[in-house]
Amino acid sequence: MTSHDVLLLSADPLAAALLGAAVELAGHVPHFPEPGETARAALLRLRPGAVLIDCDHDEACAESFIGPALMTGAKVQLFWSHRTTRDAGGIAQRLGLPIATLPMEQDALATLLHDLPGSST
């Protein structure tokens, strides 16, 4: 894996696919867990440069996953939408993580994705 590899963890398969397409357009390689694979197993298999986590993903949007993800050196980015049911603000604040609100303007999304590890300047 390279720093361009991005692991996407989402409770919504359609949102994950759309975000994956945006990640790819930004010059990164999107990856998803294999069927039946846990978020942690996908993290260990891929060792990505970045992990994008849907705040509604029960397993991934938890300190027990985010801590190990940060320890691998991956940049962790949380995201939520108007349909998100979990308030991850506390986790984000404790761990110093950003939360992106989707949908977002194309320029803001491009900037967020450009700032992922492995982006060319």
FENQUI-V484549 format. One record per helix or strand of 2 or more residues. SS is the DSSP state (H for helix, E for strand). FROM is the first residue (numbers start at 1). LEN is the number of residues. If there is no record, write none. Layout:
SS/FROM/LEN
SS/FROM/LEN
This chain:
E/5/5
H/13/13
E/29/4
H/39/8
E/50/5
H/63/9
E/75/7
H/89/7
E/99/4
H/106/9
